[in-house]
């Protein structure tokens, strides 16, 4: 899911809370600690940015809904008492090796890491794709490359156990050159798919990729670092949960994605190779 989808879901649920509250916009804004103009911007959809973490927490607490429902992770509005006390916010700055994400990967070594990526998994990207995506997202190319190399090196460690689950249609859309990849050359898309297939074969079974039908299942991007914490990616920041119950809930959600997979880990490299061959021979998938 991209920022636009995430912000759309948030906006719809914010409007629902406003309607239920029977408050006018000024009173609603005061209740969650923002001014009326900021609320109007959130409701209008003029920007894809989410509000500050403090505001998200205030909305969830004031109207007794869960943060994962507010962000579209769950259809269950119920809030757990642990979430507010066990939640951190980590900005997503450049320089992966200097962030808490790298520290959390290191701390989780020897346990299973579960990962739902926002697009093509970081460690499977070619340099050409890193350059292209860094350009359209206005992010540091060096930082993106550093994150990719860190994840590859991490995955090659003998104690690593990592499962990745993502929608099959993300790769199909990429192969066609649609969406954010509409200006990424066909030859580079083919190289990317072949590079991905080679790495999937090389890293298996330490690294296992599962593909599910995105029309039947839904997930926002997140990573579960063993039993320690989970980081939910929401654009320019991570919402990090460290309490046991939310981690178990996300783990169950991830396991359900894997159960629904129609391309299993031992088939992922072959599937990606076929996408490369089909896109190159016919220009479409």
BASEDREN-70999 format. One record per residue (C-alpha): residue number from 1; residue in three letters; z, y, x. Coordinates in steps of 0.5 Angstrom, whole numbers, padded with zeros to 4 digits, m for minus. Layout:
BEGIN
@num->NUM residuo->ALA up->Z north->Y east->X $
...
// end
This chain:
BEGIN
@num->1 residuo->UNK up->0000 north->0000 east->0000 $
@num->2 residuo->UNK up->m0002 north->0007 east->0003 $
@num->3 residuo->UNK up->0002 north->0013 east->0002 $
@num->4 residuo->UNK up->m0002 north->0015 east->m0004 $
@num->5 residuo->UNK up->0000 north->0009 east->m0008 $
@num->6 residuo->UNK up->0007 north->0010 east->m0006 $
@num->7 residuo->UNK up->0008 north->0017 east->m0008 $
@num->8 residuo->UNK up->0005 north->0015 east->m0015 $
@num->9 residuo->UNK up->0010 north->0010 east->m0016 $
@num->10 residuo->UNK up->0015 north->0014 east->m0014 $
@num->11 residuo->UNK up->0013 north->0020 east->m0019 $
@num->12 residuo->UNK up->0012 north->0016 east->m0025 $
@num->13 residuo->UNK up->0019 north->0013 east->m0024 $
@num->14 residuo->UNK up->0022 north->0020 east->m0023 $
@num->15 residuo->UNK up->0018 north->0023 east->m0029 $
@num->16 residuo->UNK up->0021 north->0017 east->m0033 $
@num->17 residuo->UNK up->0028 north->0019 east->m0030 $
@num->18 residuo->UNK up->0027 north->0026 east->m0032 $
@num->19 residuo->UNK up->0025 north->0024 east->m0039 $
@num->20 residuo->UNK up->0031 north->0019 east->m0040 $
@num->21 residuo->UNK up->0036 north->0024 east->m0038 $
@num->22 residuo->UNK up->0035 north->0029 east->m0043 $
@num->23 residuo->UNK up->0036 north->0035 east->m0038 $
@num->24 residuo->UNK up->0031 north->0041 east->m0037 $
@num->25 residuo->UNK up->0028 north->0041 east->m0030 $
@num->26 residuo->UNK up->0032 north->0046 east->m0027 $
@num->27 residuo->UNK up->0039 north->0042 east->m0029 $
@num->28 residuo->UNK up->0035 north->0035 east->m0027 $
@num->29 residuo->UNK up->0034 north->0039 east->m0020 $
@num->30 residuo->UNK up->0041 north->0041 east->m0019 $
@num->31 residuo->UNK up->0044 north->0034 east->m0021 $
@num->32 residuo->UNK up->0040 north->0031 east->m0015 $
@num->33 residuo->UNK up->0041 north->0037 east->m0010 $
@num->34 residuo->UNK up->0034 north->0040 east->m0010 $
@num->35 residuo->UNK up->0031 north->0047 east->m0013 $
@num->36 residuo->UNK up->0027 north->0047 east->m0019 $
@num->37 residuo->UNK up->0020 north->0049 east->m0015 $
@num->38 residuo->UNK up->0021 north->0042 east->m0010 $
@num->39 residuo->UNK up->0022 north->0038 east->m0017 $
@num->40 residuo->UNK up->0016 north->0041 east->m0020 $
@num->41 residuo->UNK up->0012 north->0039 east->m0013 $
@num->42 residuo->UNK up->0015 north->0032 east->m0013 $
@num->43 residuo->UNK up->0012 north->0031 east->m0021 $
@num->44 residuo->UNK up->0006 north->0035 east->m0020 $
@num->45 residuo->UNK up->0003 north->0030 east->m0015 $
@num->46 residuo->UNK up->0000 north->0036 east->m0010 $
@num->47 residuo->UNK up->0003 north->0032 east->m0004 $
@num->48 residuo->UNK up->0003 north->0025 east->m0002 $
@num->49 residuo->UNK up->0010 north->0026 east->0002 $
@num->50 residuo->UNK up->0016 north->0023 east->m0001 $
@num->51 residuo->UNK up->0023 north->0027 east->m0001 $
@num->52 residuo->UNK up->0028 north->0027 east->0004 $
@num->53 residuo->UNK up->0032 north->0021 east->0005 $
@num->54 residuo->UNK up->0038 north->0025 east->0002 $
@num->55 residuo->UNK up->0034 north->0027 east->m0004 $
@num->56 residuo->UNK up->0032 north->0019 east->m0005 $
@num->57 residuo->UNK up->0039 north->0017 east->m0005 $
@num->58 residuo->UNK up->0042 north->0023 east->m0009 $
@num->59 residuo->UNK up->0037 north->0021 east->m0015 $
@num->60 residuo->UNK up->0039 north->0013 east->m0014 $
@num->61 residuo->UNK up->0046 north->0015 east->m0015 $
@num->62 residuo->UNK up->0046 north->0020 east->m0020 $
@num->63 residuo->UNK up->0042 north->0016 east->m0025 $
@num->64 residuo->UNK up->0044 north->0009 east->m0023 $
@num->65 residuo->UNK up->0038 north->0006 east->m0021 $
@num->66 residuo->UNK up->0036 north->0002 east->m0015 $
@num->67 residuo->UNK up->0033 north->0005 east->m0009 $
@num->68 residuo->UNK up->0028 north->m0001 east->m0009 $
@num->69 residuo->UNK up->0026 north->0000 east->m0016 $
@num->70 residuo->UNK up->0025 north->0008 east->m0015 $
@num->71 residuo->UNK up->0020 north->0006 east->m0009 $
@num->72 residuo->UNK up->0017 north->0001 east->m0013 $
@num->73 residuo->UNK up->0019 north->m0005 east->m0009 $
@num->74 residuo->UNK up->0022 north->m0008 east->m0015 $
@num->75 residuo->UNK up->0022 north->m0008 east->m0022 $
@num->76 residuo->UNK up->0029 north->m0009 east->m0023 $
@num->77 residuo->UNK up->0033 north->m0002 east->m0024 $
@num->78 residuo->UNK up->0040 north->m0005 east->m0022 $
@num->79 residuo->UNK up->0043 north->m0002 east->m0016 $
@num->80 residuo->UNK up->0048 north->m0006 east->m0012 $
@num->81 residuo->UNK up->0054 north->m0002 east->m0010 $
@num->82 residuo->UNK up->0053 north->m0004 east->m0002 $
@num->83 residuo->UNK up->0046 north->0000 east->m0001 $
@num->84 residuo->UNK up->0049 north->0007 east->m0001 $
@num->85 residuo->UNK up->0054 north->0005 east->0004 $
@num->86 residuo->UNK up->0049 north->0001 east->0009 $
@num->87 residuo->UNK up->0043 north->0005 east->0009 $
@num->88 residuo->UNK up->0040 north->0009 east->0015 $
@num->89 residuo->UNK up->0034 north->0013 east->0015 $
@num->90 residuo->UNK up->0030 north->0012 east->0022 $
@num->91 residuo->UNK up->0024 north->0017 east->0023 $
@num->92 residuo->UNK up->0018 north->0014 east->0025 $
@num->93 residuo->UNK up->0016 north->0018 east->0032 $
@num->94 residuo->UNK up->0011 north->0017 east->0037 $
@num->95 residuo->UNK up->0014 north->0012 east->0043 $
@num->96 residuo->UNK up->0015 north->0006 east->0040 $
@num->97 residuo->UNK up->0019 north->0003 east->0046 $
@num->98 residuo->UNK up->0024 north->0009 east->0045 $
@num->99 residuo->UNK up->0026 north->0008 east->0038 $
@num->100 residuo->UNK up->0031 north->0004 east->0034 $
@num->101 residuo->UNK up->0025 north->m0001 east->0032 $
@num->102 residuo->UNK up->0024 north->m0004 east->0039 $
@num->103 residuo->UNK up->0032 north->m0004 east->0039 $
@num->104 residuo->UNK up->0032 north->m0008 east->0033 $
@num->105 residuo->UNK up->0027 north->m0013 east->0035 $
@num->106 residuo->UNK up->0031 north->m0014 east->0041 $
@num->107 residuo->UNK up->0037 north->m0016 east->0038 $
@num->108 residuo->UNK up->0033 north->m0020 east->0033 $
@num->109 residuo->UNK up->0031 north->m0025 east->0039 $
@num->110 residuo->UNK up->0032 north->m0032 east->0037 $
@num->111 residuo->UNK up->0032 north->m0031 east->0030 $
@num->112 residuo->UNK up->0026 north->m0031 east->0025 $
@num->113 residuo->UNK up->0023 north->m0024 east->0024 $
@num->114 residuo->UNK up->0019 north->m0023 east->0017 $
@num->115 residuo->UNK up->0014 north->m0017 east->0017 $
@num->116 residuo->UNK up->0009 north->m0014 east->0011 $
@num->117 residuo->UNK up->0005 north->m0010 east->0015 $
@num->118 residuo->UNK up->0002 north->m0003 east->0012 $
@num->119 residuo->UNK up->m0005 north->m0005 east->0014 $
@num->120 residuo->UNK up->m0008 north->m0009 east->0020 $
@num->121 residuo->UNK up->m0002 north->m0012 east->0024 $
@num->122 residuo->UNK up->0000 north->m0008 east->0030 $
@num->123 residuo->UNK up->m0001 north->m0013 east->0035 $
@num->124 residuo->UNK up->m0007 north->m0016 east->0032 $
@num->125 residuo->UNK up->m0011 north->m0009 east->0033 $
@num->126 residuo->UNK up->m0016 north->m0008 east->0038 $
@num->127 residuo->UNK up->m0016 north->m0001 east->0042 $
@num->128 residuo->UNK up->m0022 north->0001 east->0038 $
@num->129 residuo->UNK up->m0018 north->0001 east->0032 $
@num->130 residuo->UNK up->m0012 north->0004 east->0035 $
@num->131 residuo->UNK up->m0016 north->0010 east->0037 $
@num->132 residuo->UNK up->m0019 north->0010 east->0030 $
@num->133 residuo->UNK up->m0013 north->0010 east->0026 $
@num->134 residuo->UNK up->m0009 north->0014 east->0031 $
@num->135 residuo->UNK up->m0015 north->0019 east->0029 $
@num->136 residuo->UNK up->m0015 north->0019 east->0022 $
@num->137 residuo->UNK up->m0007 north->0019 east->0022 $
@num->138 residuo->UNK up->m0006 north->0025 east->0027 $
@num->139 residuo->UNK up->m0002 north->0020 east->0031 $
@num->140 residuo->UNK up->m0001 north->0019 east->0039 $
@num->141 residuo->UNK up->m0006 north->0014 east->0041 $
@num->142 residuo->UNK up->m0002 north->0012 east->0047 $
@num->143 residuo->UNK up->0004 north->0011 east->0042 $
@num->144 residuo->UNK up->0000 north->0007 east->0038 $
@num->145 residuo->UNK up->m0002 north->0003 east->0044 $
@num->146 residuo->UNK up->0005 north->0002 east->0046 $
@num->147 residuo->UNK up->0007 north->m0001 east->0040 $
@num->148 residuo->UNK up->0001 north->m0006 east->0040 $
@num->149 residuo->UNK up->0003 north->m0008 east->0047 $
@num->150 residuo->UNK up->0010 north->m0009 east->0046 $
@num->151 residuo->UNK up->0009 north->m0013 east->0040 $
@num->152 residuo->UNK up->0004 north->m0018 east->0043 $
@num->153 residuo->UNK up->0009 north->m0018 east->0049 $
@num->154 residuo->UNK up->0015 north->m0020 east->0044 $
@num->155 residuo->UNK up->0011 north->m0025 east->0041 $
@num->156 residuo->UNK up->0009 north->m0029 east->0047 $
@num->157 residuo->UNK up->0017 north->m0030 east->0049 $
@num->158 residuo->UNK up->0019 north->m0037 east->0048 $
@num->159 residuo->UNK up->0025 north->m0035 east->0043 $
@num->160 residuo->UNK up->0020 north->m0031 east->0038 $
@num->161 residuo->UNK up->0019 north->m0034 east->0031 $
@num->162 residuo->UNK up->0015 north->m0029 east->0027 $
@num->163 residuo->UNK up->0012 north->m0029 east->0020 $
@num->164 residuo->UNK up->0007 north->m0024 east->0017 $
@num->165 residuo->UNK up->0005 north->m0024 east->0010 $
@num->166 residuo->UNK up->0000 north->m0019 east->0007 $
@num->167 residuo->UNK up->m0006 north->m0019 east->0002 $
@num->168 residuo->UNK up->m0012 north->m0023 east->0003 $
@num->169 residuo->UNK up->m0016 north->m0017 east->0000 $
@num->170 residuo->UNK up->m0014 north->m0012 east->0006 $
@num->171 residuo->UNK up->m0018 north->m0016 east->0011 $
@num->172 residuo->UNK up->m0024 north->m0017 east->0006 $
@num->173 residuo->UNK up->m0024 north->m0009 east->0005 $
@num->174 residuo->UNK up->m0023 north->m0008 east->0012 $
@num->175 residuo->UNK up->m0029 north->m0013 east->0014 $
@num->176 residuo->UNK up->m0033 north->m0009 east->0008 $
@num->177 residuo->UNK up->m0032 north->m0002 east->0012 $
@num->178 residuo->UNK up->m0029 north->0000 east->0005 $
@num->179 residuo->UNK up->m0022 north->0005 east->0004 $
@num->180 residuo->UNK up->m0020 north->0008 east->0011 $
@num->181 residuo->UNK up->m0024 north->0004 east->0015 $
@num->182 residuo->UNK up->m0031 north->0007 east->0012 $
@num->183 residuo->UNK up->m0033 north->0010 east->0018 $
@num->184 residuo->UNK up->m0031 north->0005 east->0023 $
@num->185 residuo->UNK up->m0037 north->0002 east->0026 $
@num->186 residuo->UNK up->m0039 north->m0005 east->0023 $
@num->187 residuo->UNK up->m0040 north->m0008 east->0030 $
@num->188 residuo->UNK up->m0033 north->m0006 east->0032 $
@num->189 residuo->UNK up->m0030 north->m0009 east->0025 $
@num->190 residuo->UNK up->m0033 north->m0015 east->0028 $
@num->191 residuo->UNK up->m0030 north->m0015 east->0034 $
@num->192 residuo->UNK up->m0023 north->m0013 east->0031 $
@num->193 residuo->UNK up->m0024 north->m0019 east->0027 $
@num->194 residuo->UNK up->m0026 north->m0024 east->0032 $
@num->195 residuo->UNK up->m0020 north->m0021 east->0037 $
@num->196 residuo->UNK up->m0015 north->m0022 east->0031 $
@num->197 residuo->UNK up->m0018 north->m0029 east->0030 $
@num->198 residuo->UNK up->m0017 north->m0031 east->0038 $
@num->199 residuo->UNK up->m0010 north->m0028 east->0038 $
@num->200 residuo->UNK up->m0008 north->m0032 east->0032 $
@num->201 residuo->UNK up->m0010 north->m0038 east->0035 $
@num->202 residuo->UNK up->m0007 north->m0036 east->0041 $
@num->203 residuo->UNK up->0000 north->m0034 east->0039 $
@num->204 residuo->UNK up->0001 north->m0040 east->0033 $
@num->205 residuo->UNK up->0006 north->m0043 east->0032 $
@num->206 residuo->UNK up->0010 north->m0037 east->0035 $
@num->207 residuo->UNK up->0007 north->m0032 east->0030 $
@num->208 residuo->UNK up->0004 north->m0034 east->0023 $
@num->209 residuo->UNK up->0000 north->m0030 east->0019 $
@num->210 residuo->UNK up->0000 north->m0032 east->0011 $
@num->211 residuo->UNK up->m0005 north->m0029 east->0006 $
@num->212 residuo->UNK up->m0004 north->m0028 east->m0001 $
@num->213 residuo->UNK up->m0008 north->m0025 east->m0007 $
@num->214 residuo->UNK up->m0006 north->m0018 east->m0008 $
@num->215 residuo->UNK up->m0008 north->m0018 east->m0015 $
@num->216 residuo->UNK up->m0003 north->m0023 east->m0016 $
@num->217 residuo->UNK up->0003 north->m0021 east->m0012 $
@num->218 residuo->UNK up->0005 north->m0014 east->m0010 $
@num->219 residuo->UNK up->0009 north->m0011 east->m0004 $
@num->220 residuo->UNK up->0011 north->m0005 east->0000 $
@num->221 residuo->UNK up->0011 north->m0005 east->0008 $
@num->222 residuo->UNK up->0018 north->m0008 east->0011 $
@num->223 residuo->UNK up->0020 north->m0012 east->0016 $
@num->224 residuo->UNK up->0027 north->m0016 east->0016 $
@num->225 residuo->UNK up->0030 north->m0017 east->0023 $
@num->226 residuo->UNK up->0033 north->m0024 east->0022 $
@num->227 residuo->UNK up->0040 north->m0023 east->0018 $
@num->228 residuo->UNK up->0042 north->m0017 east->0021 $
@num->229 residuo->UNK up->0038 north->m0011 east->0018 $
@num->230 residuo->UNK up->0031 north->m0010 east->0014 $
@num->231 residuo->UNK up->0027 north->m0003 east->0015 $
@num->232 residuo->UNK up->0022 north->m0001 east->0009 $
@num->233 residuo->UNK up->0017 north->0003 east->0011 $
@num->234 residuo->UNK up->0016 north->0009 east->0007 $
@num->235 residuo->UNK up->0010 north->0013 east->0010 $
@num->236 residuo->UNK up->0014 north->0018 east->0016 $
@num->237 residuo->UNK up->0020 north->0014 east->0016 $
@num->238 residuo->UNK up->0024 north->0008 east->0015 $
@num->239 residuo->UNK up->0029 north->0006 east->0010 $
@num->240 residuo->UNK up->0034 north->0001 east->0014 $
@num->241 residuo->UNK up->0039 north->m0004 east->0010 $
@num->242 residuo->UNK up->0044 north->m0007 east->0014 $
@num->243 residuo->UNK up->0048 north->m0010 east->0008 $
@num->244 residuo->UNK up->0048 north->m0018 east->0007 $
@num->245 residuo->UNK up->0045 north->m0018 east->m0001 $
@num->246 residuo->UNK up->0039 north->m0013 east->0000 $
@num->247 residuo->UNK up->0037 north->m0017 east->0006 $
@num->248 residuo->UNK up->0038 north->m0023 east->0002 $
@num->249 residuo->UNK up->0034 north->m0020 east->m0004 $
@num->250 residuo->UNK up->0028 north->m0018 east->0001 $
@num->251 residuo->UNK up->0028 north->m0025 east->0004 $
@num->252 residuo->UNK up->0027 north->m0028 east->m0002 $
@num->253 residuo->UNK up->0022 north->m0023 east->m0004 $
@num->254 residuo->UNK up->0018 north->m0025 east->0003 $
@num->255 residuo->UNK up->0019 north->m0032 east->0002 $
@num->256 residuo->UNK up->0016 north->m0032 east->m0005 $
@num->257 residuo->UNK up->0010 north->m0028 east->m0002 $
@num->258 residuo->UNK up->0009 north->m0034 east->0003 $
@num->259 residuo->UNK up->0009 north->m0039 east->m0003 $
@num->260 residuo->UNK up->0004 north->m0035 east->m0007 $
@num->261 residuo->UNK up->m0001 north->m0035 east->0000 $
@num->262 residuo->UNK up->m0007 north->m0038 east->m0001 $
@num->263 residuo->UNK up->m0009 north->m0038 east->0006 $
@num->264 residuo->UNK up->m0004 north->m0041 east->0010 $
@num->265 residuo->UNK up->m0002 north->m0040 east->0018 $
@num->266 residuo->UNK up->m0006 north->m0046 east->0020 $
@num->267 residuo->UNK up->m0012 north->m0043 east->0017 $
@num->268 residuo->UNK up->m0011 north->m0036 east->0018 $
@num->269 residuo->UNK up->m0015 north->m0036 east->0025 $
@num->270 residuo->UNK up->m0021 north->m0039 east->0022 $
@num->271 residuo->UNK up->m0021 north->m0035 east->0015 $
@num->272 residuo->UNK up->m0022 north->m0029 east->0020 $
@num->273 residuo->UNK up->m0027 north->m0032 east->0024 $
@num->274 residuo->UNK up->m0031 north->m0033 east->0017 $
@num->275 residuo->UNK up->m0030 north->m0026 east->0015 $
@num->276 residuo->UNK up->m0033 north->m0024 east->0022 $
@num->277 residuo->UNK up->m0039 north->m0028 east->0021 $
@num->278 residuo->UNK up->m0040 north->m0026 east->0014 $
@num->279 residuo->UNK up->m0040 north->m0019 east->0015 $
@num->280 residuo->UNK up->m0044 north->m0019 east->0021 $
@num->281 residuo->UNK up->m0050 north->m0023 east->0018 $
@num->282 residuo->UNK up->m0050 north->m0020 east->0011 $
@num->283 residuo->UNK up->m0047 north->m0013 east->0012 $
@num->284 residuo->UNK up->m0042 north->m0015 east->0006 $
@num->285 residuo->UNK up->m0037 north->m0020 east->0005 $
// end
